[in-house]
Amino acid sequence: MKKKQNRKWVLADFSPAGSTRKTGIYLTQQLSALSGLLWEHRPFTLPKQRSEPLAFSKDDWVILAMPVYAGRIPSLLLPYMSTMSGQGARVFLLSVYGNRHYDDALREMEALSIHAGMTVVGGAAVIARHVFSETIAKNRPDAQDLSMLDAQIPHIIRAFEEGVPVSMPGNEDLTYYQPKGEYGEDVNIIQVKPSTKPGCIHCLQCVRSCPLGSIDEEDPSKTPGKCMKCYSCVLACPLKLKHFDDPGFLSHFRALEAKIQARREPEFFLPK
């Protein structure tokens, strides 16, 4: 492959629970190894990592990786994502979801990338363990998922070389998934926030992990800011004290565990 002197891979990811970052790093490392190009990591999960807009150059080959929340990218990230500047960079979109569906997430990422002045050369929807559940897509991405990613590496590199725009699946009106309870009823979990069991040792792991900076540093049992239900605080707490106990949320959780256990497979969207 003919190299440009300044060309490099850039992984830009939002990953509160870690699965999107893990998948993105694996993909980018494989692309780097086969292409011989160096890569760099630009995470934008934490507030301090979003102090400046994401900005790329025309020589960057970008992997933009984001999780799916309610069928789209996290809505509270939209103001930040709208400031992204691509400067003609080529981008591959990686959407990571918890085995229900990626719905309009890739289409939304495509629209944001085009708005930023980037060329979308491909995309993928890959499954990871659902953050609400320990059983839905447990241990994924697994060896089978990674093998499927490996098989696409040469095709992804070729897509970057050719630079042909590729359209992503999804609806243009970008609808949100409506959470359902265990009896099929609509459930509104927008205002739901985590609770904390007694015994907090004030280690502040939850405070440091929150992508919105919403947890009170003086009293980590309180969440005065907005919550996107990313589970970063639940996963970060060493004593497992953080949890969600809202009745509607728990009903939705039970509905998910009952209905989306069947294995879904990664999907790839590349030039024909």
C-alpha positions as CSV (number, residue, x, y, z in Angstrom):
1,M,0.0,0.0,0.0
2,K,1.3,3.4,-0.9
3,K,1.8,5.5,2.2
4,K,1.5,9.2,2.7
5,Q,4.1,10.7,5.0
6,N,1.6,12.1,7.5
7,R,-1.1,9.4,7.2
8,K,-2.2,7.7,10.4
9,W,-5.1,5.9,12.0
10,V,-7.0,7.8,14.6
11,L,-9.4,6.1,17.0
12,A,-11.9,8.5,18.5
13,D,-14.3,6.8,20.9
14,F,-17.0,7.5,23.6
15,S,-17.0,4.5,25.9
16,P,-18.4,4.9,29.4
17,A,-18.7,1.2,30.0
18,G,-15.5,0.3,28.2
19,S,-16.8,-2.1,25.5
20,T,-16.8,0.4,22.7
21,R,-13.2,1.4,23.6
22,K,-12.1,-2.3,23.7
23,T,-13.7,-3.0,20.4
24,G,-12.3,0.1,18.8
25,I,-8.8,-0.5,20.0
26,Y,-8.9,-4.1,18.7
27,L,-10.1,-2.9,15.3
28,T,-7.6,-0.1,15.0
29,Q,-4.6,-2.2,16.1
30,Q,-5.5,-4.7,13.4
31,L,-5.8,-2.0,10.8
32,S,-2.5,-0.5,11.9
33,A,-0.7,-3.9,11.9
34,L,-1.8,-4.8,8.3
35,S,-1.4,-1.3,6.8
36,G,1.9,-0.5,8.5
37,L,0.5,2.9,9.6
38,L,0.8,4.2,13.1
39,W,-2.3,5.0,15.2
40,E,-3.3,7.3,18.0
41,H,-6.1,7.3,20.5
42,R,-8.4,10.3,21.1
43,P,-11.0,9.2,23.6
44,F,-13.8,11.7,24.4
45,T,-15.6,9.9,27.2
46,L,-14.8,12.1,30.1
47,P,-15.7,15.9,30.4
48,K,-12.0,16.9,30.5
49,Q,-11.5,15.0,27.2
50,R,-14.2,17.1,25.6
51,S,-12.7,20.5,26.5
52,E,-11.9,21.0,22.8
53,P,-13.9,19.8,19.8
54,L,-12.8,16.7,17.9
55,A,-10.6,17.8,15.0
56,F,-9.0,15.7,12.3
57,S,-6.8,16.5,9.3
58,K,-7.3,15.3,5.7
59,D,-4.5,12.7,6.1
60,D,-6.2,11.1,9.1
61,W,-8.0,7.7,8.6
62,V,-10.5,7.9,11.4
63,I,-12.3,5.2,13.3
64,L,-15.3,6.9,15.1
65,A,-16.6,4.5,17.7
66,M,-19.8,5.1,19.8
67,P,-22.3,3.0,21.8
68,V,-26.0,2.8,21.0
69,Y,-28.4,4.3,23.5
70,A,-32.1,3.9,22.6
71,G,-31.4,3.3,19.0
72,R,-29.1,6.3,18.5
73,I,-25.9,7.8,19.8
74,P,-26.2,9.2,23.3
75,S,-28.4,12.3,23.0
76,L,-26.5,14.3,25.6
77,L,-23.4,14.0,23.3
78,L,-25.1,15.7,20.3
79,P,-24.1,19.3,21.1
80,Y,-20.4,18.2,21.4
81,M,-20.5,16.0,18.3
82,S,-22.0,18.8,16.3
83,T,-18.7,20.8,16.8
84,M,-16.6,18.0,15.2
85,S,-14.3,19.2,12.4
86,G,-13.2,16.7,9.8
87,Q,-11.2,18.8,7.3
88,G,-11.7,16.2,4.6
89,A,-10.7,13.1,6.7
90,R,-12.0,9.7,5.8
91,V,-13.9,7.9,8.5
92,F,-15.2,4.4,9.3
93,L,-18.1,4.3,11.8
94,L,-18.2,1.7,14.6
95,S,-21.5,1.3,16.4
96,V,-21.4,-0.9,19.4
97,Y,-24.7,-2.1,20.9
98,G,-26.1,-4.6,23.5
99,N,-27.7,-7.2,21.2
100,R,-31.2,-5.5,20.7
101,H,-30.5,-3.4,17.6
102,Y,-28.4,-0.4,16.4
103,D,-31.5,1.2,14.8
104,D,-30.6,4.7,13.5
105,A,-27.2,5.1,15.3
106,L,-25.0,4.6,12.2
107,R,-27.2,6.9,10.1
108,E,-26.9,9.5,12.8
109,M,-23.1,9.1,13.0
110,E,-23.0,9.4,9.2
111,A,-24.9,12.7,9.3
112,L,-22.6,14.1,11.9
113,S,-19.5,13.0,10.0
114,I,-20.7,14.6,6.8
115,H,-21.6,17.8,8.6
116,A,-18.0,17.8,9.9
117,G,-16.6,17.6,6.4
118,M,-15.6,13.9,6.5
119,T,-16.1,11.2,3.9
120,V,-17.8,8.0,5.4
121,V,-16.1,5.1,3.7
122,G,-17.8,2.3,5.7
123,G,-19.3,1.2,9.0
124,A,-19.9,-1.7,11.3
125,A,-22.4,-2.6,14.0
126,V,-20.8,-4.9,16.6
127,I,-22.4,-6.5,19.7
128,A,-21.1,-6.1,23.3
129,R,-22.6,-7.1,26.6
130,H,-25.6,-5.0,27.4
131,V,-24.7,-2.7,30.3
132,F,-28.0,-3.3,32.0
133,S,-27.6,-7.1,32.2
134,E,-25.0,-9.7,33.0
135,T,-26.5,-12.2,30.7
136,I,-27.4,-10.3,27.5
137,A,-24.5,-10.8,25.1
138,K,-22.3,-12.0,27.9
139,N,-18.6,-12.0,27.2
140,R,-19.0,-10.2,23.9
141,P,-17.4,-9.3,21.7
142,D,-16.1,-12.9,21.7
143,A,-13.7,-14.9,19.6
144,Q,-16.3,-15.3,16.9
145,D,-17.0,-11.6,16.7
146,L,-13.3,-10.7,16.6
147,S,-12.7,-13.3,13.8
148,M,-15.4,-11.6,11.8
149,L,-13.7,-8.3,12.4
150,D,-10.4,-9.8,11.3
151,A,-11.9,-11.0,8.0
152,Q,-12.9,-7.4,7.2
153,I,-9.6,-5.7,7.9
154,P,-8.3,-5.8,4.2
155,H,-11.7,-4.6,2.9
156,I,-11.7,-1.7,5.4
157,I,-8.2,-0.6,4.4
158,R,-9.2,-0.8,0.7
159,A,-12.3,1.4,1.5
160,F,-10.0,4.0,3.0
161,E,-7.7,3.9,0.0
162,E,-10.5,4.3,-2.5
163,G,-12.4,6.9,-0.5
164,V,-15.8,6.1,-2.0
165,P,-18.7,7.4,0.2
166,V,-20.9,4.7,1.7
167,S,-24.4,5.3,3.0
168,M,-25.3,3.8,6.4
169,P,-28.6,2.0,7.3
170,G,-31.3,3.7,9.3
171,N,-34.1,6.1,9.1
172,E,-33.5,9.7,8.0
173,D,-35.8,11.0,10.7
174,L,-33.6,9.4,13.4
175,T,-36.3,8.1,15.7
176,Y,-35.5,7.0,19.3
177,Y,-36.4,3.5,20.5
178,Q,-39.2,3.5,23.0
179,P,-38.3,1.4,26.1
180,K,-41.0,-1.1,27.1
181,G,-41.8,-2.8,30.4
182,E,-42.2,-6.5,31.0
183,Y,-45.9,-6.3,30.1
184,G,-45.4,-4.3,26.9
185,E,-46.1,-0.9,28.5
186,D,-44.2,2.2,27.6
187,V,-41.6,3.1,30.1
188,N,-40.0,6.5,30.6
189,I,-36.5,6.2,32.1
190,I,-35.1,9.6,31.0
191,Q,-35.1,11.1,34.6
192,V,-33.9,7.9,36.3
193,K,-30.7,8.2,38.3
194,P,-28.6,5.7,40.2
195,S,-29.1,4.9,43.9
196,T,-26.3,4.1,46.4
197,K,-26.5,1.4,49.1
198,P,-25.1,2.2,52.5
199,G,-21.4,1.8,53.0
200,C,-19.8,4.3,50.6
201,I,-16.1,4.7,51.4
202,H,-15.8,8.0,49.4
203,C,-13.2,6.6,47.0
204,L,-14.7,8.8,44.2
205,Q,-14.3,6.1,41.5
206,C,-17.9,6.8,40.4
207,V,-17.3,10.5,40.3
208,R,-14.2,10.1,38.2
209,S,-15.9,7.7,35.8
210,C,-19.1,9.7,35.1
211,P,-19.0,10.9,31.5
212,L,-21.2,13.9,32.4
213,G,-19.5,14.9,35.6
214,S,-22.9,14.5,37.3
215,I,-22.1,12.8,40.6
216,D,-21.6,15.0,43.7
217,E,-17.9,14.8,44.8
218,E,-18.8,15.8,48.4
219,D,-21.6,13.2,48.6
220,P,-21.3,10.6,45.8
221,S,-24.7,9.1,46.7
222,K,-26.2,12.2,45.0
223,T,-26.4,12.8,41.3
224,P,-27.5,16.4,40.8
225,G,-26.6,16.4,37.1
226,K,-28.1,14.5,34.2
227,C,-27.7,10.8,33.9
228,M,-27.5,8.8,30.6
229,K,-27.8,5.4,32.2
230,C,-24.4,4.4,30.9
231,Y,-23.6,2.3,34.0
232,S,-20.1,3.7,34.3
233,C,-20.6,4.4,38.0
234,V,-22.1,1.0,38.6
235,L,-19.1,-0.7,37.0
236,A,-16.6,1.6,38.8
237,C,-17.9,1.2,42.3
238,P,-15.5,-1.3,44.1
239,L,-18.1,-2.2,46.7
240,K,-21.0,-2.7,44.1
241,L,-23.1,-0.1,45.9
242,K,-24.3,1.8,42.9
243,H,-27.4,0.5,41.3
244,F,-30.7,1.4,39.6
245,D,-33.9,0.6,41.5
246,D,-36.6,2.7,39.7
247,P,-39.6,0.4,39.2
248,G,-40.0,1.4,35.5
249,F,-36.3,0.9,34.8
250,L,-36.4,-2.6,36.5
251,S,-39.4,-3.5,34.4
252,H,-37.6,-2.5,31.3
253,F,-34.6,-4.5,32.4
254,R,-36.7,-7.6,32.9
255,A,-38.3,-7.2,29.5
256,L,-34.9,-6.9,27.8
257,E,-33.6,-10.1,29.5
258,A,-36.7,-11.9,28.4
259,K,-36.7,-10.8,24.8
260,I,-33.2,-10.2,23.4
261,Q,-31.2,-13.2,24.3
262,A,-31.0,-14.6,20.8
263,R,-27.5,-14.0,19.4
264,R,-27.1,-11.2,16.8
265,E,-24.0,-11.1,14.6
266,P,-21.8,-8.1,13.6
267,E,-22.8,-6.3,10.3
268,F,-20.5,-4.5,8.0
269,F,-21.3,-1.7,5.5
270,L,-18.6,-1.3,2.9
271,P,-18.3,-0.4,-0.8
272,K,-19.7,-3.0,-3.2
